[in-house]
Amino acid sequence: TPDVFGCTPGDINCGDRPGPDFDFGASPVLATLANGRQLVVAGQKGGVVFALDPDKRGEQVWRYRAGGGSGLGGIQWGIAADRDRVYVPVAEIYNPAPGGLHAVDLATGARAWFAPPADPLPCGRLSRSCSGAQFSAVTVLPGIVLSPSNDGAVRAYSTADGTVLWQFDTNRAFTTVNGVKARGGSMSGPVSEKGSTRFID
């Protein structure tokens, strides 16, 4: 079925109620395993990650459920992979415990580890959007996965076991070079071509 999550009931081509939010908001990853095999890995707002074989016309190799999906759930804006694993942030903002980061074995699709949602930082004026939901795209570096969160935190997770190694609170005032007032805030969005996460406050 088509994704009609955003349509208003009664509008043209819209049913009596909004449909599920199951489209692909995150760009797929072309991952190369240690043995040289390539997979196309894609995370869906429905909460499922798919690994497809580009040499077999997109034949499914495995799939992994990371979240329940729909309504600002599932995988929103981006996954990352190294030679061994794919790292999957989960939004699930309407869930009582939103967020969480999954590491999935690239070769098998089995869970390597799961880091549950961190306790949200004090968010002050961001109370409506203050949660551990991990909407934003993640970045993987040797030994570290960087994952921004809806509470304004950027957390660095160990690729070995998902331990949070450090976090930085962006939801505060910053001193700028030109003296203009600036604030960080909740992060929810994709990564730009220059690799910077979009801030929404």
TILUMMI-343463 format. One line per 5 residues: number of its first residue (from 1); their letters; for each residue x, y, z of C-alpha. Coordinates in Angstrom, 2 decimals. Each point is the difference from the previous one (the first is absolute). Example, Ala and Ser with C-alpha at 12.3 -4.5 7.8 and 13.67 -1.06 7.14 Angstrom:
<atoms>
1) AS) 12.30 -4.50 7.80 | 1.37 3.44 -0.66
</atoms>
This chain:
<atoms>
1) TPDVF) 0.00 0.00 0.00 | 1.21 3.57 -0.60 | 1.24 2.09 2.87 | -2.81 2.42 0.85 | 1.06 0.84 3.55
6) GCTPG) 0.05 3.75 -0.61 | -3.28 0.40 -1.89 | -3.03 1.61 1.59 | -3.13 -2.18 0.06 | -2.48 1.30 -2.54
11) DINCG) 2.68 1.34 -2.39 | 0.26 -1.35 -3.52 | 1.59 -3.49 -0.05 | -0.14 -0.25 3.79 | -2.10 -2.49 1.91
16) DRPGP) -2.07 0.48 3.12 | 3.11 -0.06 2.21 | 3.75 0.51 -0.53 | 1.88 -3.07 -1.10 | 3.17 -1.48 1.49
21) DFDFG) 3.35 1.80 -0.20 | 1.96 -2.81 -1.63 | 2.03 1.69 -2.74 | 3.81 0.19 -0.23 | 1.25 3.35 1.35
26) ASPVL) 3.59 -1.16 0.46 | 2.41 -0.41 -2.89 | 1.10 -3.59 -0.61 | 3.58 -1.09 0.68 | 2.16 -1.95 -2.45
31) ATLAN) 1.96 -2.10 2.48 | 3.02 -2.18 -0.75 | 0.55 -2.97 2.29 | 3.46 -1.16 1.06 | -0.12 -2.72 -2.70
36) GRQLV) -0.68 2.59 -2.72 | -3.70 -0.79 -0.47 | -2.21 3.07 -0.37 | -3.46 0.58 1.44 | -2.47 2.83 -0.36
41) VAGQK) -1.33 0.66 3.51 | -3.10 2.16 0.50 | -1.85 1.06 3.14 | -3.75 0.66 -0.18 | -2.30 2.17 2.10
46) GGVVF) -1.95 -3.18 0.67 | 2.90 -1.00 2.26 | 1.54 -2.67 -2.26 | 3.51 -0.13 -1.49 | 0.44 -1.90 -3.27
51) ALDPD) 3.20 -1.36 -1.54 | -0.23 -0.59 -3.75 | 2.44 -1.62 -2.43 | 0.80 2.44 -2.84 | 1.52 -2.86 -2.03
56) KRGEQ) -3.27 -1.94 0.10 | -2.39 2.76 -1.06 | -0.73 1.08 3.57 | -0.73 -3.43 1.44 | -0.60 0.24 3.75
61) VWRYR) 2.89 -1.39 2.06 | -1.43 0.76 3.43 | -2.28 2.36 1.87 | 0.08 1.22 3.58 | -2.72 1.67 2.05
66) AGGGS) 1.39 2.91 2.02 | -3.25 1.72 0.99 | -3.77 0.03 -0.26 | -0.09 2.79 -2.54 | -2.66 2.35 -1.33
71) GLGGI) -0.83 3.49 1.32 | 3.55 1.38 0.43 | 1.27 -3.44 0.90 | 2.42 -2.46 -1.49 | 3.10 1.18 -1.85
76) QWGIA) -0.42 3.60 -1.10 | 3.09 1.63 -1.53 | 3.05 -2.19 -0.24 | 1.96 -3.12 0.81 | 3.75 -0.67 -0.23
81) ADRDR) 2.15 -3.07 -0.58 | 3.56 -1.19 0.37 | 1.43 -3.31 -1.22 | -1.71 -2.04 2.71 | -3.23 1.70 1.06
86) VYVPV) -2.73 2.43 -0.89 | -0.99 2.53 2.69 | -3.69 0.85 0.22 | -1.46 2.87 2.07 | -3.68 -0.23 0.93
91) AEIYN) -2.39 2.93 0.46 | -3.24 -1.46 1.50 | -0.87 3.41 1.45 | -3.52 -1.11 0.99 | 1.35 -3.03 1.86
96) PAPGG) 0.30 0.33 3.81 | 3.75 -0.62 -0.39 | 0.94 1.50 -3.39 | 3.38 -0.42 -1.61 | 2.68 -2.64 0.13
101) LHAVD) 2.87 -1.05 -2.22 | 0.35 -3.45 -1.60 | 3.16 -1.59 -1.39 | -0.82 -2.70 -2.54 | 2.45 -2.53 -1.46
106) LATGA) 0.35 0.82 -3.69 | 0.54 -3.57 -1.11 | -2.87 -1.64 1.89 | -2.48 2.69 1.07 | 0.28 -1.14 3.62
111) RAWFA) 0.08 2.52 2.85 | 3.56 0.68 1.18 | -1.13 2.31 2.82 | -2.72 2.44 0.99 | 0.52 3.22 1.93
116) PPADP) -3.30 0.95 1.64 | -1.17 3.61 -0.03 | 2.10 2.23 2.22 | -1.69 2.04 2.69 | -0.77 3.34 -1.66
121) LPCGR) 2.02 3.00 1.05 | -1.88 2.87 1.70 | -1.59 1.78 -2.93 | -1.52 3.15 1.46 | -2.03 1.71 -2.68
126) LSRSC) 0.15 -3.06 -2.26 | -2.39 -1.92 2.25 | -2.33 -1.08 -2.82 | 2.78 -1.53 -2.05 | 2.23 -0.99 2.89
131) SGAQF) 0.57 -3.73 -0.21 | 2.62 -2.56 -0.89 | -1.44 -0.44 -3.51 | 2.83 -0.45 -2.49 | -1.37 1.53 -3.20
136) SAVTV) 3.25 1.20 -1.52 | 2.47 -1.79 -2.23 | 2.88 -1.72 1.77 | 3.69 0.11 -0.91 | 2.41 -2.88 0.53
141) LPGIV) 3.74 0.52 0.57 | 2.55 -2.61 1.02 | -1.25 -1.18 3.40 | -2.77 2.61 0.39 | -3.56 0.63 -1.19
146) LSPSN) -1.21 3.60 0.39 | -3.74 0.33 0.51 | -1.84 3.31 0.55 | -3.19 -0.06 2.05 | -3.24 1.91 0.38
151) DGAVR) 1.08 1.22 3.46 | 2.87 1.98 -1.57 | 2.73 -2.49 0.88 | 2.62 -1.44 -2.32 | 1.14 -3.34 1.39
156) AYSTA) 3.03 -2.09 -0.98 | -0.65 -3.72 0.25 | 2.66 -2.71 -0.05 | -0.29 -2.13 -3.15 | 1.12 -2.97 2.12
161) DGTVL) -2.92 -0.14 2.41 | -2.13 3.17 -0.20 | 1.35 1.58 3.17 | -0.43 3.80 0.04 | 3.58 1.30 0.10
166) WQFDT) -0.90 3.70 0.23 | -2.78 2.44 -0.73 | -0.25 3.69 -0.80 | -3.02 2.18 0.79 | -0.78 2.38 -2.88
171) NRAFT) -3.17 1.35 1.64 | 1.68 3.11 1.39 | 1.28 3.42 -0.94 | 3.21 0.23 -2.03 | 2.57 2.75 -0.42
176) TVNGV) 0.35 0.80 -3.68 | 2.93 1.52 -1.88 | -2.01 3.09 -1.00 | -1.73 0.45 3.37 | -3.51 -0.87 -1.23
181) KARGG) -2.11 -1.97 2.50 | -0.30 -3.67 -0.88 | -1.64 -3.06 1.57 | 0.11 -3.68 -0.72 | -3.04 -2.18 0.38
186) SMSGP) -1.80 -3.16 -0.92 | 1.48 -1.88 -2.95 | -2.29 -1.62 -2.49 | 1.09 -0.23 -3.58 | 2.33 -1.34 -2.67
191) VSEKG) 3.67 0.69 -0.45 | 0.94 2.53 -2.67 | 2.66 -0.51 -2.68 | 2.48 1.73 2.29 | -0.81 -2.41 2.82
196) STRFI) -1.68 2.41 2.40 | -3.19 -0.98 1.81 | -2.96 2.33 -0.33 | -1.03 1.60 3.29 | -3.68 0.58 0.74
201) D) -0.86 2.19 2.98
</atoms>
